[in-house]
Amino acid sequence: MGIKFKRVDFKYQGFDEKGYLALSNINLSIKPTGEFITLIGETGSGKSTLVQHMNALLTPSSGEVDILGAIINQESIKKKKIRLNPIRQKVGLVFQFPEYQLFEETVLKDIIFGPKNYGVSEQEATKRAKEIINIVGLNESYLSRSPFNLSGGEKKRVSIAGILAMDPDILILDEPTSGLDPVGRDELLKVFFDIHEKLNKTVIIITHDMNTVYHYAKRVLVMRDSYLVYDGDPVDLFTKKNIEHWNLDTPDLLKLTYEIEDHLKKPFKIRPRTQAQLLEMLKEVEA
Amino acid sequence: MNSIEIKDVSFQYQSNTPVLQDINLTIKKGEWVTILGHNGSGKSTLSKLIIGLLKAKTGQILVNGIELNPETVQDIRQKVGIVFQNPDNQFVGVTVRDDIAFGLENLQVPREDMVERIEKYAKKVNMSDFLNKEPHALSGGQKQRVAIAGILAMNTDIIIFDEATSMLDPKGRNMVLDTMKQLRSEGKTIITITHTMKEALLSDRIVVLKQGRILKVGNSKDILKDKETLEKSNLEMLLPLRILYDLEQTNYSNERIKNLLWELSLSV
């Protein structure tokens, strides 16, 4: 179970006949629970296209995606063999700029729209909304407000609450923290990490923020020019791979670690993953 | 000469609480100013007021000495280019080429000059190979690079980057930062709205907003180490400084490390 890509290609059709290959020969396996994955790579490398295959918003041009047991390929979609609703409920996808998808009169109505659509009663959905509004760092007073008078960051939280209210097994977020101030960003990342850790869900985050990857990810996927070029440990990625070639950047903490090592002319025994770890290591440096 | 003068400006949406209050700010020609602030602090509203997308409730805004009002707004928009955070809201052309051409057509740039400018700025943002592509074949970050090319091609005196780099990958962000530096050397007035101190440090001056008011204005290097002001507005100091401050809380005495952290924070 989980999500499995088998030799997936995807081509966007354009004015010119040859189209545009956004995914090339993707093979990938994601567990249905317990993963915390970041997906990175330069703009246009295929990240958003890849995640849109994970809840069957897009169908592979060739190859197939197995989503929690449902096989998505050209044939199964054409023959309408697949019920898409359960897939969309189990694999929640939050788009880039989700705040532009808010449309209801109140925050409450926006949050319960999704669950009601998937057969949850209004009463139950409202109960969930009251819990979830706190999880995303707002409070119940927001539920009666109009989503249109909220700030960008607040709107973003409301739209994420709408997806969480559907209680997905797998949560995918496409650049969820871009445009948030540092405090808002850290709060929201903590929300995602808690959802992963406390509820044992699989969370997948697309980001350009290398610091997020380095601090939180247990597994990192790198896309480059429609190919999946790396699937593994974040520390190995940043310390052993030619990341410049993939247009990635070194996380601030690692950059600072290198600069201090350079100055001390001596490498640390282990590379710190958090600010607190580096702080402790600096305390042990002899004057 | 002053590029932008904002005098006693307040703004609110309908009957709600004020979004901006008592804003006074003068930006000189050729100056690079960063506006920092938490989400909802009024940063983007301020940029929309400057280009006349929103109308101030009270107060006055002057651009190149001309008061912004319904009669002057069209002329003023030809002096001020703005790149927004979300490229989907600013892509107007059927192809990348059309999109970059759009602003130039409004400026009635002659055709030959237009072709030249489109190619020059597409190259600058590394999108030359995409000129005949339609928007749906582009990623969010690529659309953003096209939006930036479109604004640069208009060659306006003043350019506002409203969180324009938040969608970009590290390479794209560095490219835009280099472009900003070049614009400064050409004498353009630049306003950047951002959440990152790294970007803010490149500018001459920083304005920190909090809940619709100016909390502090200062030289960028002074604001950089002003932990209290930054924290009040949900911002964070650069990593080496955060570590330096934390070490100082613990009576840390290794001066060598402390000096190093201080130097590193300035060299960003």
Chai-1 contact restraints between the chains, C-beta under 6 A:
chainA,res_idxA,chainB,res_idxB,connection_type,confidence,min_distance_angstrom,max_distance_angstrom,comment,restraint_id
A,Y12,B,A137,contact,1.0,0.0,6.0,A-B,restraint_1
A,G14,B,A137,contact,1.0,0.0,6.0,A-B,restraint_2
A,Y20,B,A137,contact,1.0,0.0,6.0,A-B,restraint_3
A,E42,B,D169,contact,1.0,0.0,6.0,A-B,restraint_4
A,T43,B,S139,contact,1.0,0.0,6.0,A-B,restraint_5
A,T43,B,G141,contact,1.0,0.0,6.0,A-B,restraint_6
A,T43,B,Q142,contact,1.0,0.0,6.0,A-B,restraint_7
A,T43,B,D169,contact,1.0,0.0,6.0,A-B,restraint_8
A,T43,B,G172,contact,1.0,0.0,6.0,A-B,restraint_9
A,G44,B,S139,contact,1.0,0.0,6.0,A-B,restraint_10
A,G44,B,Q142,contact,1.0,0.0,6.0,A-B,restraint_11
A,Q96,B,G140,contact,1.0,0.0,6.0,A-B,restraint_12
A,F97,B,N86,contact,1.0,0.0,6.0,A-B,restraint_13
A,N149,B,N16,contact,1.0,0.0,6.0,A-B,restraint_14
A,S151,B,N39,contact,1.0,0.0,6.0,A-B,restraint_15
A,S151,B,G40,contact,1.0,0.0,6.0,A-B,restraint_16
A,G152,B,N39,contact,1.0,0.0,6.0,A-B,restraint_17
A,G153,B,N39,contact,1.0,0.0,6.0,A-B,restraint_18
A,S178,B,S166,contact,1.0,0.0,6.0,A-B,restraint_19
A,S178,B,M167,contact,1.0,0.0,6.0,A-B,restraint_20
A,G179,B,Q85,contact,1.0,0.0,6.0,A-B,restraint_21
A,G179,B,E163,contact,1.0,0.0,6.0,A-B,restraint_22
A,G179,B,S166,contact,1.0,0.0,6.0,A-B,restraint_23
A,D181,B,H38,contact,1.0,0.0,6.0,A-B,restraint_24
A,D181,B,N39,contact,1.0,0.0,6.0,A-B,restraint_25
A,D181,B,H195,contact,1.0,0.0,6.0,A-B,restraint_26
A,D181,B,N234,contact,1.0,0.0,6.0,A-B,restraint_27
A,P182,B,L235,contact,1.0,0.0,6.0,A-B,restraint_28
A,P182,B,E236,contact,1.0,0.0,6.0,A-B,restraint_29
A,V183,B,N234,contact,1.0,0.0,6.0,A-B,restraint_30
A,G184,B,N39,contact,1.0,0.0,6.0,A-B,restraint_31
A,H208,B,D169,contact,1.0,0.0,6.0,A-B,restraint_32
A,N247,B,D169,contact,1.0,0.0,6.0,A-B,restraint_33
A,N247,B,K171,contact,1.0,0.0,6.0,A-B,restraint_34
A,D249,B,P170,contact,1.0,0.0,6.0,A-B,restraint_35
A,D252,B,L239,contact,1.0,0.0,6.0,A-B,restraint_36
A,L256,B,L239,contact,1.0,0.0,6.0,A-B,restraint_37
A,L256,B,P240,contact,1.0,0.0,6.0,A-B,restraint_38
A,E259,B,L264,contact,1.0,0.0,6.0,A-B,restraint_39
A,H263,B,L260,contact,1.0,0.0,6.0,A-B,restraint_40
A,L279,B,D246,contact,1.0,0.0,6.0,A-B,restraint_41
A,L282,B,I257,contact,1.0,0.0,6.0,A-B,restraint_42
A,V285,B,I257,contact,1.0,0.0,6.0,A-B,restraint_43
A,A287,B,N254,contact,1.0,0.0,6.0,A-B,restraint_44
